[in-house]
Amino acid sequence: MGDPAVMAPTRGAIKDSPAEKAGVKAGDLILKIGDVVSADMSTDEAVQLIRGKAGTKVTLTLSRAGVAAPVVITITRATID
């Protein structure tokens, strides 16, 4: 199996994006999207699961440096300009 940390924001979340507002930080590693483990997922697959209709929610389980337990964040999707 691959590394459970498939992807990480490299430059931080987009300013005022739903991810930034929900507390996603640069360097966070995505472990799960909803109930789906991201270990062997491509970036495109992850993006498809994270994106959705504005106003709906998606839950990310993250690994964050310096935090022992996984961080669970729920993002309310929105249209990003």
N, C-alpha and C positions, 0 to 999 in steps of 0.2 A: 504494500500500500504506500501511497505517497504521503508527503508531509501534510498534516491536517491544516496547515496555514498556507492555503493556496495563493492568496493574493493579499496585498496590503496597499493602502493609499500611499503613493510615493511623494506627493506634494501636499498632502492634506486634503481635506474635503473642500469642495467648491464653496466659496464665500456665500453665506446665507442659504446653503443648500439644506434639504431635509436631513441629510446625514450629519452635517455640522450642527444643526439645531438639536438633533437627537443626542449628540455627544460623541460621534465617531471621531477618532483622532488619528493623525498621521502616525503610521507604524502599527496601528491595530491590524491584527490578522484575523481573517474571517474563518471561523471554524464550522459554522452552520448558517444556512439561510432558511428560515422557518425550521422545519424538522429535517432538512436535507443536509447531510454532511458534505462539506466542500472539498474533501481530501483529494479526490481524483478528478475534480471538475475543471474544465477550461474556463478562462476568463469570460468568453462569450456565453457559456452556460450559466455562470454566476450572474452576469449582467441580465440575462433573460429572467432569472428568478427574482432579482432585486427590483427591476423596473416593473411598473404596473400603472394602473389607472390612478390619476390624481385623487387623493383623498382616502385611498386604501392604505392598509398598513402592512409592513413586512418586519419580521423580527430577525435580527442578526445576533449570533453568539460569537463573541470576539475574544481573542487572547490579547492581553495588553501587558507590555513590559512593566514589571514591578507590581503586578496584581496577580495574586496566586490563583484566585478562582476566575472562571470565565465571566466576561461581562456580557450581559444580555441587554440589548437596546432595541426598542421598537421605533421604527421610522414611519412617519406618515408621508406617503409619496406625494409629490407635487410636480408641476411642470417647471422645468429649469430653463431659464432663458440663456 
